[in-house]
Amino acid sequence: MLLRIDTASDEPLYAQLAAQIRAAVARGDAPPGTRLPAARELAASLEINLHTVLHAYQDLRDEGLIDLRRGRGAVVTGHRAADLTELHAAVDALVATARRLHVAPETVTTLVKEALR
């Protein structure tokens, strides 16, 4: 699993990491039992603060997506993410509409975030 961050993004780094891991689990790229990179190693490889990675891992633990234990690391749990087929279709439709209307990706992202609040 390749994790990347965009330091230029308005989205917090921990949220970017958590979203990528959620997506990997939803796609089946990180099935139950998959060990995530150690927080220190991931922080070093991404050149970010260790606490940023721990924040992402803690959020995922709170959601029940990973099991986080000292000395054992972060492991994807057996809880599968919900079937997101309908959501993917809605996102595809949103993207198509945004492109047709020439709306900037940042604007679309802002609108979605506001709608989710």
C-alpha positions, 0 to 999 in steps of 0.5 A, spaced: 500 500 500 502 506 497 501 512 502 502 519 499 501 526 502 499 533 499 503 538 503 499 543 499 492 541 500 488 544 505 486 537 508 490 536 514 495 530 513 492 526 518 486 526 515 489 525 508 493 518 511 486 516 514 482 517 508 487 513 503 487 507 508 480 507 508 480 507 501 485 501 501 480 497 505 474 499 501 477 497 495 480 490 498 487 492 497 488 492 505 484 485 507 483 484 514 489 482 518 494 486 513 499 490 518 500 497 516 507 500 516 509 502 523 508 509 525 515 511 526 517 508 519 511 511 516 512 518 519 520 517 517 518 515 509 513 521 509 517 526 512 512 528 517 511 528 525 510 521 528 504 524 532 500 526 525 501 518 523 498 516 530 492 521 529 490 518 523 491 511 526 487 513 532 481 515 528 481 509 524 481 505 531 476 509 533 472 507 527 473 500 528 477 499 522 484 497 525 486 494 531 492 498 534 496 495 540 503 497 543 508 492 540 504 489 535 502 495 531 496 497 527 492 491 523 486 492 519 480 488 523 475 483 520 470 489 520 469 490 512 467 497 510 460 498 507 458 496 500 460 503 497 458 501 490 452 506 490 456 512 493 462 511 488 456 511 482 454 518 486 461 520 486 462 519 479 456 522 477 458 528 481 465 528 478 461 528 471 457 534 472 462 538 475 467 537 469 461 539 464 460 545 468 467 547 469 467 547 476 474 547 479 476 540 483 477 545 490 470 548 489 467 541 488 471 538 494 469 544 499 461 543 497 462 536 499 465 538 505 460 543 507 454 538 505 457 533 510 457 537 516 
